[in-house]
Every structure is written in structure tokens, then in C-alpha cells.
Amino acid sequence: MQYPRDFRFSRLPLARAILAASLFSVTLSLPVQAAESAQAQVQNFNIPAQPLADALDQFSAQTGLQVIYDTHQLNGRASPGVKGQMSPTQALQALTAGSNARLSQPNPSSFVIELPMELGSALQLDAVSISGKAPGSTTEGTGLYTTYSSSSSTRLNLTPQETPQSLTVMTRQRLDDQRLTNLSDALEATPGVIVVRDGLGAETDSYYSRGFVIQNYEIDGVPTVTRMDNYTQSMAMYDRIEIVRGASGLISGMGNPSATINLIRKRPTAEGQASVTGSAGTWDRYGTGFDVAGPLTESGNVRGRLVADYKTEGAWVDRYKLESQLLYGITELDLSEDTLLTMGFSYQRTDVDSPLRTGLPTRFSTGERSNLNRSINMAPDWSYNDHEQTSYFASVEQQLGNGWSGKIEYSHSENKFDEVFGFLMGNLQPDGSGLSQLPVRFSGTPRQDNLDLYLTGPFNLFGREHELIGGVTLSKYNENVPSWGGWRYDYNATPGAAVDNIFDWDGKQPKPDWTISGKSSMEETQYAAYLTSRLHLTDDLNLILGSRVIDWKRDTEDRPYGGEKTEVNRKETGVFIPYAGVVYDLDETWALYASYTKIFNPQASWVTDESNKPLDPMQGIGYELGVRAVISTAS
């Protein structure tokens, strides 16, 4: 089933949560609970004749059931009303009588109303259609395991059936149902993605898809570099994760042809809502948090949201401890009927004591199996892994008339990290001796600034209406980190580095004297422009054509103390990335699709040929063919 682009959600009525003066001062009231199994009960309806949109809102208020519909399809349509004892499904059929509406029920608490669009009707794009919460895309409160709209593949707002690539959406409902609290857990539950964990607390998880490591990450559709340690992200601040497998030429143009991970932030809500969570489990795992959202003014033109989450936990291994904190705030201001200002921030801190960054020997030097206890932790008591991530963002969205909208967004992110590990070395003897520790340290504060600007809207050609989106993305990433002397520190040769007996080792060792042996720096910029159009060739055949042009530059410098400075400067100018996709609807459920794009991946600064010259970027071409079914539950 195809869903229209612009949806309105009539949500379950909730008691308003009054957020006074700022996001940090809140007064809460308890939510009103809908009657259990309301959908299946016969109720007494008395809804008079009126505009159809108002009648559906009144139905939702009476039943506590959510109704999803396209606001523009309902313009000018009236409802004959309904009166008498009947089920909610029968009442909806009566309210929409004479409109040729199609009614479906994706879950027990929601209905979808779809009306046939009239030929020549204008395709309207509300301000929210480009804000990361396009109508039908927000998953919170829907109870669904999918979304009605996604822009992660082409930047155009498409239904899953209209997307010419493999798309998986980890919705808020699924994240909650399966207790997927961090990105690694969520991706382990994602089809087509393999998660490789380096070690408990090491926080160096890597993700693979289609044989390549995933390098493309986005937050609200804006690309972010992998060196910002996105794997540490807490899911408490996100509405959903959209994973597009394959090369994403239009969105990023760079990276591997594996997948793109798009993290979509939660947004303020028009109605007040609040929740408090708590958890407890084995190995001293405890957590708590709250999420409050709603209007900040009487008129509702200012809305806010504040999310906090705290966790602490141990594990089945000795001495390991993790503590994480998250604070996320966002505010929306309706500057006018056509202008929306959004501002927000997030702060996340993760501290790990005695992280496992090294494995255990499975055999003794004699070849016999060691059969070590799974609780053994070879991390020294001075080892740790600390991350502190801060992000600020602001955007302005503007309605330009005739269905056209524009958006400009700026974001700044920092990832302060300090990691101290001990790597186990040597040959294990049957008496537990033979091993020693090699300490290493990594530290720095990478920073990234992004400026994203685009316009989108409809246009008419050959008697049909089509869609167009074009924009630019400017990104600057830099890091200036110490080159710690851990790799050169002769700790392995000192008596304090030895592990006397692995069977009774308690992690106590002299702490190394970390000295800085030099500094390294890197600055990377990417300037990209893109243009994409979806052409409605027939009622059942859509063609997507687009391209992206990239200017990329990276300057790296290494300055060892007492040594010679080295520099590596690389750039690529005018890299052209084409994209083409076609989708043919066989019926309301099944569709065939195909897509084509290119992608390029610059090599690391240390990758050179025999003459020490940098290698050219890796390049590739991606083809994808598929068949997709979107299943809905008919009433």
C-alpha cells in the first residue's frame, strides 16, 4: 500500500506536561489512559456532520485511537457524521462514507485513512516535511515496526515501497520492545548488518554490511564522520534509526558501498507527554531516565523536549564498570505560520573502568587448552576508556509558497576521548606465568562543523506533477591530538609489567608514566552540491534521477618531538556521483525497483605506493535490483 506524503496524526489524548520558563523546570500531570481494548468494543457515537478532518479528530478523542491521514486530501471534504452503537471500524466507515476512502489498520491502536488524489491536485509540502519529522516518518507513538516515510536514501520523502534501495527502519517501538539502548545493540538486531565487538568496554565496535565496513553515518540526514565515535550513541534521544544498505551516492558520495546509518532525533510534541524509566539487572546493572515534551506557551507556538538517561553496570568479568550519562534538549519556535526555528543540544559521557581491549590465550605454550575462567579480566586497574560528546545544532525552515520549502541547519560536534589500555603479550605457561602488559594511550578532541542547506518542492511537466530537491552540504573536520609515547615506552621490559600468575591476577600493577612524544593534526573538508528529482512517468512508474558533486581535501601533519615533521596533503575536485532509481508498482502491495550509483573512498594518509606517493581513492559502481512488499492489515 502506498501512503500519501503529508500525514496528520490524531494522537491519544494525554494530560499536558507544562514545561515552564525553560526545559529544566517542569511540572508534570499524569497521562489519561485509554480504555483497554477500545478498538474491539462497541461504543456509543454521536459525531455531527462537519468537515471530515474535524470529524476524525473527534473520533480519535472519543475512542483514544490514533488516526493517520493526509491533511491535503481532506481539504474541502465533509463527513455525514455518525450516531449510534457500533465498533470503531464501523464508525470510521460511516464518517468517511461517500469519499471512496480506503481504511487500513496497521496495529490495534491506529487506523490509516487514504483517499484517492484528484488529478492535477497540488502536492503540498508542509514545513515539517523537511525537518527530520516528515509527515508519516515519526515512529514514536505509532506502535509500528516501520515508518510511512523516509528520506535516508535520496533526501526525497518516500514511502518504503517508493525507495529504490534496501531500507530497514528500527522504530521507537522496536527499540523499546527489545531494550536496544545503544547503537551496537540496535544494529545487532538489524538484518543485513554484522556487529564486531572488540571487547567489553573497549567501545571500538565496528559494523559491516555487504562485505564492507560501514563508514557513512548521518544525524537527521546530515553526514557525520566515523571518527566522532558514533557507536557510543545512546538510543534514548532518537526516534528511529534508518539503515540504507548499499552505496548512498546522493546522500554522502563517499565511503564504502556497505550501508548508511541515519540517526533521527526525537522532536518536541504538540501535546504534553512525559515518561519515567527505570531498570535493574544482574551484575549491578541499574538505570533511570525521563523524557518530557510538550508546548512551552499557551498558544503552543513554542515547544520543547528534554531527555535524560543514566546507567551504571558491571559485567561477568572482574573489576569492569561502566557509567553513562545523557542529556538532550530541543526547542521549536514558530516564528510565523511559515517559519520554524529549531535549536538543540546533546551531551553524553561514558566512563569505563578496566575495559577489555585484549583477548585471553586459549592454549598454554605446551599446546594444551587453558580453559580460563570467563570472569578473568586482564585489564590493569589503571586502565580506562572515557568519552565526552557534545553537540549543538540550530535550523530554520521556511515555507516559500506553491508547495516549496527551504531549510538551513548548522551543527557543531565534539568528541573528547581519553583511552588507556593494556595489551596482553607473551606465551602462557601452565603455572600461569609468561605474560606481560604493553600499555597504550590514545587521546584527543575531534571536532566537526556542518552547514546544510536545501530547497524542495513540486513542479509540473508533461501534464504530471513531479518533485525536486537541491542543496549544498559544507563540512569541516579537524583534530589535533597528542601522539602518546605509549608505543615507545619501554614498559614491557620492566619487572612491573609482568603478570606473575594469570589465575590469581587482580589487575594491580604500577601505573606507567605517560609522556608525550609528539603531536599530530588533521583537517578535512568536504563541499558537496546535489540535485535530485522524482519523475512520475505513469501512475505506477516513478523514475529518480540525481547527482552529487564533491570537492574534498585532507591535510595531515605529524610533529614528533626531536624528529622531522611530515605532511601529507590530498584533495579531489569536482568528483561527480550519478544516481538513478526506478520503482514500478505491481499493485498496492508489491513493487519492483532498481538503482544505480557510484561511490569513491579516499585512502588513509599512510597508504602509499613504493615511491611513498598517495594512492588514488578507491572507486566503485553499485547496482541493485529487488522486489518489495508493503503489507498492511485491512479492516
C-alpha positions as CSV (number, residue, x, y, z in Angstrom):
1,M,0.0,0.0,0.0
2,Q,1.3,3.5,-0.9
3,Y,0.9,6.2,1.7
4,P,0.5,9.9,0.8
5,R,3.3,12.2,1.6
6,D,1.7,14.5,4.1
7,F,0.1,12.9,7.2
8,R,-1.6,14.2,10.2
9,F,-1.7,12.2,13.4
10,S,-4.7,12.3,15.7
11,R,-3.0,11.0,18.8
12,L,-4.2,9.5,22.0
13,P,-5.2,12.4,24.3
14,L,-2.6,13.0,27.0
15,A,-2.6,15.2,30.0
16,R,-0.5,18.2,29.2
17,A,3.0,18.4,30.7
18,I,3.7,22.0,31.5
19,L,7.3,23.0,30.9
20,A,7.7,26.4,32.5
21,A,10.2,29.1,31.5
22,S,12.9,26.6,30.4
23,L,13.4,22.9,29.6
24,F,14.9,22.5,33.1
25,S,11.8,23.4,35.1
26,V,8.9,21.1,34.6
27,T,5.6,20.3,36.1
28,L,4.0,17.0,35.2
29,S,0.5,15.6,35.3
30,L,-0.4,12.0,34.8
31,P,-1.4,10.9,31.3
32,V,-5.0,9.9,30.7
33,Q,-5.1,6.2,29.8
34,A,-7.3,4.9,27.0
35,A,-9.8,2.2,27.8
36,E,-8.3,-1.3,27.3
37,S,-9.2,-3.0,24.1
38,A,-11.1,0.1,22.9
39,Q,-10.8,-0.9,19.3
40,A,-12.7,-4.1,19.8
41,Q,-15.5,-2.6,21.9
42,V,-18.9,-1.3,20.7
43,Q,-19.2,2.3,21.7
44,N,-21.9,5.0,21.5
45,F,-21.0,7.6,18.9
46,N,-22.6,11.0,18.4
47,I,-20.4,12.9,15.9
48,P,-22.4,15.5,13.9
49,A,-21.9,16.3,10.2
50,Q,-18.8,18.6,9.8
51,P,-15.5,18.8,7.9
52,L,-14.0,15.3,7.6
53,A,-10.7,16.3,9.4
54,D,-12.6,17.6,12.4
55,A,-14.8,14.5,12.5
56,L,-11.8,12.3,12.5
57,D,-10.2,14.3,15.3
58,Q,-13.4,14.0,17.3
59,F,-13.5,10.2,16.7
60,S,-9.9,10.0,18.0
61,A,-10.8,12.0,21.1
62,Q,-13.7,9.8,21.9
63,T,-12.0,6.4,21.3
64,G,-8.4,7.1,22.2
65,L,-7.4,5.6,18.9
66,Q,-4.9,7.2,16.5
67,V,-6.0,8.2,13.0
68,I,-3.4,8.9,10.3
69,Y,-4.4,10.8,7.2
70,D,-3.2,13.3,4.6
71,T,-4.4,16.7,5.6
72,H,-4.4,17.9,2.0
73,Q,-6.5,15.0,0.8
74,L,-9.2,16.0,3.3
75,N,-9.4,19.7,2.3
76,G,-12.9,20.5,1.2
77,R,-14.3,17.1,2.2
78,A,-17.2,16.7,4.6
79,S,-18.4,13.9,6.8
80,P,-22.0,13.0,7.2
81,G,-21.3,12.2,10.8
82,V,-22.2,9.1,12.8
83,K,-24.7,8.3,15.6
84,G,-25.4,5.1,17.4
85,Q,-23.9,2.0,18.9
86,M,-21.1,0.4,16.8
87,S,-17.5,-0.6,16.7
88,P,-14.7,2.0,15.9
89,T,-14.2,0.4,12.5
90,Q,-17.9,0.8,11.6
91,A,-17.9,4.4,12.9
92,L,-14.9,5.3,10.7
93,Q,-16.6,3.7,7.7
94,A,-19.6,5.8,8.3
95,L,-17.6,9.0,8.9
96,T,-15.9,8.6,5.5
97,A,-18.9,7.5,3.6
98,G,-19.1,8.9,0.1
99,S,-15.4,9.8,-0.1
100,N,-14.1,6.5,-1.6
101,A,-11.7,6.3,1.4
102,R,-9.6,3.2,1.9
103,L,-9.3,2.2,5.5
104,S,-6.5,0.1,7.0
105,Q,-5.3,-0.8,10.5
106,P,-1.5,-1.3,10.8
107,N,-1.9,-2.1,14.6
108,P,-4.6,-2.4,17.2
109,S,-4.4,1.3,18.2
110,S,-4.0,3.0,14.8
111,F,-6.0,3.5,11.6
112,V,-4.8,4.9,8.3
113,I,-7.2,6.8,6.0
114,E,-6.2,7.1,2.4
115,L,-8.3,9.0,-0.2
116,P,-7.7,8.9,-3.9
117,M,-5.9,12.1,-5.0
118,E,-7.6,14.1,-7.7
119,L,-5.6,14.6,-11.0
120,G,-3.8,17.9,-11.1
121,S,-4.1,18.5,-7.3
122,A,-1.0,20.3,-6.0
123,L,1.4,18.3,-3.9
124,Q,1.8,20.3,-0.7
125,L,4.9,20.2,1.4
126,D,4.4,21.5,5.0
127,A,7.3,23.0,6.9
128,V,7.6,19.7,8.9
129,S,8.1,17.8,5.7
130,I,11.8,18.7,5.6
131,S,12.6,18.8,9.4
132,G,13.5,15.3,10.1
133,K,9.9,14.6,11.1
134,A,8.2,14.5,7.7
135,P,4.6,13.5,8.0
136,G,4.3,9.8,8.3
137,S,8.0,9.4,9.3
138,T,7.9,9.9,13.0
139,T,7.6,6.5,14.7
140,E,7.1,7.4,18.3
141,G,3.6,6.6,19.5
142,T,2.6,4.7,16.4
143,G,3.4,1.2,17.7
144,L,4.8,0.3,14.3
145,Y,7.9,-1.6,13.3
146,T,8.3,0.6,10.2
147,T,7.7,4.1,9.0
148,Y,5.5,5.6,6.4
149,S,8.1,8.0,5.0
150,S,11.9,8.0,4.8
151,S,14.4,10.4,3.1
152,S,17.6,8.5,4.0
153,S,18.1,7.1,0.5
154,T,17.6,10.1,-1.8
155,R,16.7,13.0,0.5
156,L,13.2,12.9,-1.0
157,N,10.4,11.9,1.3
158,L,9.5,8.4,0.0
159,T,7.4,5.6,1.4
160,P,9.4,2.3,1.8
161,Q,7.7,1.0,-1.3
162,E,8.9,4.0,-3.3
163,T,12.5,3.7,-2.1
164,P,14.8,2.0,-4.8
165,Q,17.2,0.6,-2.2
166,S,17.1,-1.9,0.7
167,L,15.8,0.0,3.7
168,T,15.4,-1.1,7.3
169,V,13.9,1.2,10.0
170,M,14.5,0.5,13.7
171,T,11.5,2.3,15.1
172,R,11.0,3.7,18.6
173,Q,8.6,0.9,19.3
174,R,11.1,-1.8,18.4
175,L,13.9,-0.1,20.3
176,D,11.7,-0.1,23.4
177,D,10.3,-3.6,22.9
178,Q,13.8,-5.2,22.6
179,R,15.6,-2.9,25.1
180,L,18.0,-1.7,22.4
181,T,19.7,1.1,24.4
182,N,22.8,1.7,22.3
183,L,23.7,1.7,18.6
184,S,25.6,-1.7,18.7
185,D,22.6,-3.4,20.3
186,A,20.3,-1.9,17.7
187,L,22.4,-2.9,14.7
188,E,22.8,-6.4,16.0
189,A,19.0,-6.7,15.6
190,T,19.2,-5.2,12.1
191,P,19.0,-7.6,9.1
192,G,22.0,-7.3,6.8
193,V,24.3,-5.8,9.4
194,I,27.1,-7.6,11.2
195,V,28.4,-6.2,14.5
196,V,32.0,-6.9,15.6
197,R,32.8,-6.1,19.2
198,D,36.4,-5.5,20.0
199,G,36.0,-6.1,23.7
200,L,33.7,-5.3,26.6
201,G,34.1,-1.6,27.4
202,A,36.6,-1.1,24.6
203,E,33.9,0.8,22.7
204,T,35.5,0.2,19.4
205,D,32.7,-1.7,17.8
206,S,32.6,-1.9,14.0
207,Y,29.7,-2.7,11.7
208,Y,29.7,-4.5,8.4
209,S,27.2,-4.8,5.5
210,R,27.6,-6.4,2.1
211,G,31.2,-7.3,2.9
212,F,32.4,-3.8,3.7
213,V,32.8,-1.9,7.0
214,I,30.1,0.8,7.4
215,Q,31.7,4.3,7.2
216,N,28.7,6.5,6.4
217,Y,26.8,8.0,9.4
218,E,24.2,10.7,9.5
219,I,22.3,12.6,12.2
220,D,19.0,13.9,10.9
221,G,20.2,13.3,7.4
222,V,23.4,15.4,7.8
223,P,26.6,13.3,7.3
224,T,29.0,12.9,10.2
225,V,32.5,11.3,10.1
226,T,33.2,8.0,11.7
227,R,35.9,9.4,13.9
228,M,33.2,11.1,16.1
229,D,32.7,7.6,17.6
230,N,29.1,7.3,16.7
231,Y,28.9,3.8,18.1
232,T,28.8,5.3,21.6
233,Q,25.4,6.9,20.9
234,S,22.6,6.3,23.3
235,M,19.2,5.5,21.7
236,A,17.3,7.4,24.4
237,M,17.5,10.6,22.3
238,Y,16.4,9.1,18.9
239,D,13.0,8.5,17.4
240,R,14.4,5.9,15.0
241,I,17.4,4.5,13.0
242,E,17.1,4.2,9.3
243,I,19.6,1.9,7.6
244,V,20.0,2.1,3.8
245,R,22.1,-0.8,2.6
246,G,24.3,-0.4,-0.5
247,A,26.1,2.7,-1.9
248,S,24.5,6.0,-0.9
249,G,25.8,8.2,-3.7
250,L,23.2,11.0,-3.3
251,I,23.5,11.3,0.5
252,S,27.2,11.0,1.0
253,G,29.0,10.1,-2.2
254,M,32.0,8.9,-0.1
255,G,32.7,5.8,1.9
256,N,32.2,2.1,1.3
257,P,29.3,0.5,-0.6
258,S,28.1,-1.1,2.6
259,A,25.3,0.9,4.2
260,T,24.4,4.3,5.6
261,I,23.2,4.7,9.2
262,N,20.9,7.7,9.7
263,L,20.0,8.6,13.4
264,I,16.8,10.6,13.6
265,R,16.4,12.7,16.8
266,K,13.3,12.9,18.8
267,R,11.3,16.1,18.4
268,P,9.0,18.2,20.6
269,T,5.4,17.2,20.6
270,A,2.3,19.4,20.2
271,E,0.6,17.7,23.2
272,G,2.2,17.3,26.6
273,Q,3.7,13.9,27.4
274,A,6.1,12.5,29.9
275,S,7.6,9.2,30.8
276,V,10.0,7.9,33.5
277,T,12.0,4.7,33.1
278,G,13.9,2.5,35.5
279,S,15.8,-0.7,35.1
280,A,17.7,-3.2,37.2
281,G,19.5,-6.4,36.3
282,T,22.3,-8.8,37.1
283,W,25.9,-7.7,37.6
284,D,24.7,-4.5,39.3
285,R,23.1,-3.1,36.2
286,Y,20.9,-0.1,37.1
287,G,19.4,2.7,35.1
288,T,16.9,5.5,35.2
289,G,15.7,8.3,33.0
290,F,12.9,10.6,31.9
291,D,11.5,12.1,28.7
292,V,9.2,15.1,28.9
293,A,7.9,17.1,25.9
294,G,5.1,19.5,25.1
295,P,4.2,23.1,24.5
296,L,6.0,25.9,26.4
297,T,3.4,28.6,25.7
298,E,-0.3,28.8,25.9
299,S,-0.7,29.1,22.1
300,G,1.7,26.2,21.5
301,N,3.9,28.2,19.2
302,V,6.9,27.2,21.3
303,R,7.5,23.5,22.1
304,G,10.3,21.7,23.9
305,R,11.6,18.4,24.9
306,L,14.1,17.2,27.5
307,V,15.6,13.7,27.7
308,A,17.9,12.4,30.4
309,D,19.3,8.9,30.8
310,Y,21.7,7.4,33.3
311,K,23.1,3.9,33.5
312,T,25.7,2.1,35.5
313,E,26.7,-1.5,35.2
314,G,29.2,-4.2,35.9
315,A,29.6,-7.5,34.0
316,W,30.5,-11.1,34.3
317,V,34.2,-10.1,34.3
318,D,36.1,-8.8,37.3
319,R,36.5,-5.1,38.1
320,Y,34.7,-3.9,34.9
321,K,32.4,-1.0,35.4
322,L,30.6,1.3,33.0
323,E,28.8,4.6,33.8
324,S,26.9,6.6,31.1
325,Q,25.0,9.9,31.2
326,L,22.9,11.6,28.6
327,L,21.2,14.9,28.5
328,Y,19.3,16.0,25.3
329,G,17.2,19.1,24.8
330,I,15.4,20.6,21.8
331,T,13.1,23.6,21.3
332,E,10.9,24.5,18.3
333,L,9.6,28.1,17.8
334,D,7.0,29.0,15.2
335,L,8.3,32.4,14.3
336,S,5.4,32.8,11.9
337,E,2.9,30.5,10.1
338,D,5.6,29.8,7.5
339,T,8.9,29.9,9.6
340,L,10.1,27.3,12.1
341,L,13.2,27.8,14.2
342,T,14.8,24.8,15.9
343,M,17.6,24.7,18.5
344,G,19.0,21.9,20.5
345,F,21.9,20.3,22.2
346,S,23.1,16.9,23.4
347,Y,25.7,15.9,26.0
348,Q,26.8,12.3,26.5
349,R,29.5,11.0,28.8
350,T,30.7,7.4,29.0
351,D,33.3,6.3,31.6
352,V,34.6,2.7,31.7
353,D,37.0,1.3,34.2
354,S,39.2,-1.7,33.4
355,P,37.9,-2.2,29.8
356,L,38.7,-5.4,27.9
357,R,40.8,-4.4,25.0
358,T,42.7,-7.7,24.7
359,G,41.8,-11.3,24.5
360,L,42.8,-14.3,26.6
361,P,45.1,-17.1,25.4
362,T,43.1,-20.3,24.7
363,R,46.1,-22.6,24.9
364,F,49.3,-22.9,27.0
365,S,52.7,-22.9,25.3
366,T,52.5,-26.7,25.5
367,G,49.5,-26.7,23.2
368,E,47.0,-27.8,25.9
369,R,43.8,-25.8,26.3
370,S,44.0,-23.2,29.0
371,N,40.2,-23.4,30.0
372,L,40.5,-20.0,31.7
373,N,37.6,-18.7,33.8
374,R,35.3,-16.4,31.8
375,S,35.4,-13.9,34.6
376,I,39.2,-13.2,34.3
377,N,39.8,-9.6,33.3
378,M,43.4,-8.9,32.1
379,A,42.8,-5.1,32.1
380,P,45.1,-3.4,34.6
381,D,43.4,-1.4,37.4
382,W,44.8,1.8,35.9
383,S,43.2,1.3,32.5
384,Y,40.1,3.2,31.5
385,N,38.1,4.4,28.5
386,D,36.4,7.8,28.8
387,H,34.3,9.6,26.1
388,E,32.6,13.0,26.4
389,Q,30.5,14.0,23.4
390,T,28.8,17.4,22.9
391,S,26.7,18.6,20.1
392,Y,24.8,21.9,19.3
393,F,22.5,22.4,16.4
394,A,20.1,25.0,15.0
395,S,18.0,25.2,11.9
396,V,15.5,27.5,10.2
397,E,12.7,26.1,7.9
398,Q,10.8,28.4,5.6
399,Q,7.6,27.9,3.5
400,L,8.2,29.6,0.2
401,G,4.8,29.2,-1.4
402,N,3.4,27.0,-4.1
403,G,4.5,23.9,-2.1
404,W,8.2,24.9,-2.0
405,S,10.1,24.8,1.3
406,G,13.7,25.5,2.3
407,K,15.9,24.6,5.3
408,I,19.2,25.7,6.6
409,E,20.9,23.9,9.5
410,Y,24.2,24.3,11.3
411,S,25.7,21.8,13.8
412,H,28.9,21.6,15.8
413,S,30.0,18.4,17.5
414,E,33.0,17.5,19.7
415,N,34.2,14.1,20.8
416,K,36.7,14.3,23.7
417,F,38.2,10.9,24.4
418,D,41.0,9.6,26.7
419,E,41.7,5.8,26.4
420,V,44.3,3.9,28.4
421,F,44.6,0.2,27.7
422,G,46.9,-2.8,28.5
423,F,47.6,-5.3,25.7
424,L,48.4,-8.8,26.9
425,M,51.6,-10.2,25.4
426,G,53.7,-13.4,25.7
427,N,53.2,-17.2,25.9
428,L,51.0,-18.5,28.7
429,Q,52.7,-21.3,30.8
430,P,50.8,-24.0,32.7
431,D,51.7,-22.4,36.0
432,G,50.1,-19.1,34.9
433,S,53.3,-17.2,34.2
434,G,54.7,-16.0,30.9
435,L,52.5,-13.0,30.2
436,S,53.1,-9.2,30.5
437,Q,51.3,-6.0,29.7
438,L,52.0,-3.5,26.9
439,P,50.3,-0.2,27.8
440,V,49.0,2.2,25.2
441,R,47.2,5.6,25.4
442,F,45.0,7.5,22.9
443,S,43.7,11.0,23.5
444,G,42.2,13.9,21.6
445,T,39.2,16.1,20.8
446,P,38.0,15.8,17.2
447,R,35.6,18.5,16.1
448,Q,33.2,18.7,13.2
449,D,31.1,21.6,11.8
450,N,28.4,21.1,9.3
451,L,26.3,23.5,7.3
452,D,23.4,22.0,5.4
453,L,21.1,24.0,3.0
454,Y,18.4,22.7,0.6
455,L,15.2,23.5,-1.2
456,T,12.4,21.1,-2.1
457,G,9.1,21.3,-3.9
458,P,6.9,20.2,-6.8
459,F,6.9,21.1,-10.5
460,N,4.7,20.3,-13.4
461,L,6.0,18.7,-16.6
462,F,4.1,16.9,-19.4
463,G,0.8,17.2,-17.5
464,R,2.1,15.5,-14.4
465,E,3.4,16.7,-11.1
466,H,7.0,15.8,-10.0
467,E,9.3,16.5,-7.1
468,L,12.7,18.3,-7.0
469,I,15.3,18.8,-4.2
470,G,18.6,20.5,-4.4
471,G,21.1,21.7,-1.8
472,V,24.7,22.0,-0.6
473,T,26.5,20.4,2.4
474,L,29.6,22.0,3.8
475,S,31.6,20.0,6.3
476,K,34.8,20.7,8.2
477,Y,36.5,18.2,10.5
478,N,39.7,18.7,12.5
479,E,41.7,17.1,15.2
480,N,44.9,18.0,17.0
481,V,45.8,15.1,19.3
482,P,49.0,14.1,21.2
483,S,51.0,11.3,19.9
484,W,51.3,9.5,23.2
485,G,54.6,7.8,24.0
486,G,52.9,4.6,25.0
487,W,54.1,2.8,21.9
488,R,57.6,3.8,22.6
489,Y,57.6,3.5,26.4
490,D,59.7,0.5,27.4
491,Y,57.2,-0.7,30.0
492,N,57.2,-4.3,28.7
493,A,60.9,-4.7,29.8
494,T,60.3,-3.7,33.4
495,P,59.5,-6.1,36.2
496,G,56.3,-4.3,36.9
497,A,54.8,-5.2,33.6
498,A,54.9,-9.0,34.2
499,V,51.8,-10.9,35.1
500,D,53.1,-13.3,37.7
501,N,50.1,-15.7,37.7
502,I,47.1,-15.2,35.5
503,F,45.0,-17.5,37.8
504,D,45.1,-15.1,40.7
505,W,45.9,-11.8,39.0
506,D,44.0,-8.9,40.5
507,G,44.9,-6.2,38.0
508,K,47.3,-4.4,40.3
509,Q,50.4,-3.0,38.5
510,P,52.5,0.1,38.7
511,K,50.9,2.9,36.6
512,P,53.0,3.9,33.6
513,D,54.4,7.5,33.4
514,W,52.7,8.7,30.2
515,T,54.9,11.1,28.3
516,I,54.0,12.8,25.1
517,S,56.4,12.1,22.2
518,G,54.8,14.5,19.7
519,K,51.6,15.8,18.2
520,S,49.7,15.1,15.0
521,S,46.9,17.1,13.4
522,M,44.4,16.6,10.6
523,E,41.9,18.9,8.8
524,E,39.4,17.5,6.4
525,T,36.8,19.5,4.4
526,Q,34.1,18.4,2.1
527,Y,32.0,20.7,0.0
528,A,29.1,19.0,-1.9
529,A,26.2,20.1,-4.0
530,Y,23.4,17.8,-5.1
531,L,20.2,17.8,-7.2
532,T,17.6,15.1,-7.3
533,S,14.2,14.7,-9.0
534,R,11.4,12.1,-8.9
535,L,9.5,11.9,-12.1
536,H,6.0,10.3,-12.0
537,L,6.1,8.8,-15.5
538,T,2.8,7.0,-15.0
539,D,0.6,6.2,-12.0
540,D,2.7,3.1,-11.4
541,L,6.1,4.1,-12.6
542,N,8.5,6.5,-10.9
543,L,12.0,7.5,-12.0
544,I,14.5,9.1,-9.7
545,L,17.5,10.9,-11.3
546,G,20.1,12.8,-9.4
547,S,23.8,13.6,-8.9
548,R,26.2,14.9,-6.3
549,V,29.4,16.9,-7.0
550,I,32.1,16.8,-4.3
551,D,35.3,18.8,-3.5
552,W,37.3,17.1,-0.8
553,K,40.6,18.0,0.9
554,R,42.6,16.5,3.7
555,D,45.8,17.8,5.3
556,T,47.6,15.7,7.9
557,E,50.8,16.6,9.8
558,D,52.9,14.7,12.3
559,R,55.4,16.5,14.5
560,P,57.4,14.1,16.7
561,Y,59.5,15.8,19.4
562,G,63.1,15.7,18.3
563,G,62.2,14.4,14.8
564,E,61.4,15.7,11.4
565,K,57.9,17.0,10.7
566,T,56.0,15.2,7.9
567,E,52.9,16.3,5.9
568,V,50.5,14.6,3.6
569,N,48.1,16.8,1.6
570,R,45.4,15.2,-0.6
571,K,42.4,16.6,-2.5
572,E,39.8,15.6,-5.0
573,T,38.0,18.3,-7.0
574,G,34.7,18.0,-9.0
575,V,34.0,14.4,-8.2
576,F,30.8,13.6,-10.0
577,I,28.5,10.9,-8.4
578,P,25.4,10.0,-10.5
579,Y,22.3,8.3,-9.2
580,A,19.3,6.7,-11.0
581,G,16.5,4.7,-9.5
582,V,13.2,3.3,-10.8
583,V,10.2,1.9,-9.0
584,Y,7.3,0.1,-10.7
585,D,4.2,-0.7,-8.6
586,L,2.8,-4.1,-9.5
587,D,-0.2,-3.4,-7.2
588,E,-0.9,-1.8,-3.8
589,T,1.4,-4.3,-2.1
590,W,4.2,-5.3,-4.5
591,A,6.8,-3.2,-6.3
592,L,9.9,-3.8,-8.4
593,Y,12.8,-1.5,-8.1
594,A,16.3,-0.9,-9.4
595,S,19.0,1.6,-8.7
596,Y,22.5,2.6,-9.9
597,T,25.1,4.9,-8.4
598,K,28.9,5.4,-7.9
599,I,30.9,6.0,-4.8
600,F,34.5,6.9,-4.0
601,N,36.6,6.4,-0.9
602,P,39.8,8.4,-0.2
603,Q,42.7,6.3,1.1
604,A,44.2,6.9,4.6
605,S,47.1,9.3,4.8
606,W,49.6,6.5,5.4
607,V,48.5,4.4,2.4
608,T,51.2,5.0,-0.3
609,D,52.9,3.2,-3.1
610,E,56.5,2.0,-3.4
611,S,57.6,5.6,-4.1
612,N,55.7,6.9,-1.0
613,K,53.1,8.6,-3.1
614,P,49.5,8.6,-2.0
615,L,47.2,6.1,-3.7
616,D,44.2,7.3,-5.7
617,P,40.8,6.9,-3.9
618,M,39.0,3.6,-4.3
619,Q,36.1,3.9,-6.6
620,G,33.1,1.6,-7.3
621,I,29.8,1.3,-9.0
622,G,26.7,0.0,-7.3
623,Y,23.7,-1.8,-8.9
624,E,20.7,-3.1,-7.0
625,L,17.6,-4.9,-8.2
626,G,14.8,-6.0,-5.9
627,V,11.2,-6.7,-5.2
628,R,9.4,-5.2,-2.2
629,A,6.1,-5.9,-0.5
630,V,4.5,-3.5,1.9
631,I,1.9,-5.4,3.9
632,S,-1.0,-3.7,5.8
633,T,-3.8,-5.2,7.8
634,A,-7.1,-4.4,6.0
635,S,-10.1,-3.6,8.2
